[in-house]
Amino acid sequence: MRVLLVEDDPVLADGLMRILRQSKHAVTHESNGLRADERLVNQDFDLIILDLGLPGLDGTEILRRLRYRNSQVPVLVLTARDKVSDRVQGLDLGADDYMTKPFDLPEFEARVRALLRRGQSATGAYLYFGDLTLDTVGHRATLEGKPLELSAREISVLEILMLRVGRIVSKEQISQQLSDLKEEISNNAIEVYVHRLRKKLEIGDINIRTLRGLGYMLEKAATP
């Protein structure tokens, strides 16, 4: 699962990232509120862990903007603001859960699991486009009912494209998503993943169109 951690305390952020990665989550960290908001405009996540007292942009404003864009991604507020009025404000703005610092790690992990389950049940574990189906939890894809042999990277690229059907996806967006595990992904590598994926989708009615200088778009293949 893709998790965005917005926390400006470097020690706490490092500890939380290690815990989340041990649970096999792809974690992106931002310590600045403005950069976090910009990332949320351009990237999709399965969970946001959000501090409120942030440089650049307060966490409450990040939450307000997120819900104004109609995003339904689960948000766990993790903050030192422990007044009842702060809790009420955070929940009214659209937070799904609210934890105050300091906190117990087992409880934090349990709440993360609960929010991820809730998010999966709300959005569904499967993505569909024509005869193409992607199981985002089991990391399996089928086309016309037949399983596709895809690498982990190809599955990730396919998920990014299927989440943005009808929209152009730039190489930068793909690189940002694939680099969540601190691996550098070059444009050449992205081109290779897309090329391999396109070849494997040729057996069906799905095509990945290249728009030069812009990126890629998943679409139905043209009828001969």
Salt bridges, closest charged atoms under 4 A:
GLU7 OE1 - LYS101 NZ 2.82
ASP14 OD2 - ARG18 NE 3.35
GLU30 OE1 - ARG35 NE 3.37
GLU30 OE2 - ARG39 NE 2.95
ASP37 OD2 - ARG65 NH1 3.08
ASP37 OD1 - ARG69 NH1 3.47
ASP44 OD2 - ARG164 NH2 3.17
ASP46 OD1 - ARG2 NH2 3.57
ASP51 OD2 - LYS101 NZ 3.53
ASP58 OD1 - ARG81 NH2 2.68
GLU61 OE1 - ARG64 NE 3.07
GLU61 OE2 - ARG65 NE 3.12
ASP96 OD2 - ARG67 NH2 2.99
ASP97 OD1 - ARG111 NH1 2.85
GLU107 OE2 - ARG111 NH2 2.44
ASP135 OD2 - ARG140 NH2 3.19
GLU154 OE1 - LYS200 NZ 2.78
GLU159 OE2 - ARG2 NH1 2.96
GLU183 OE1 - ARG153 NH2 2.73
GLU191 OE2 - LYS171 NZ 2.42
GLU202 OE1 - LYS199 NZ 3.81
GLU219 OE1 - ARG209 NE 2.90
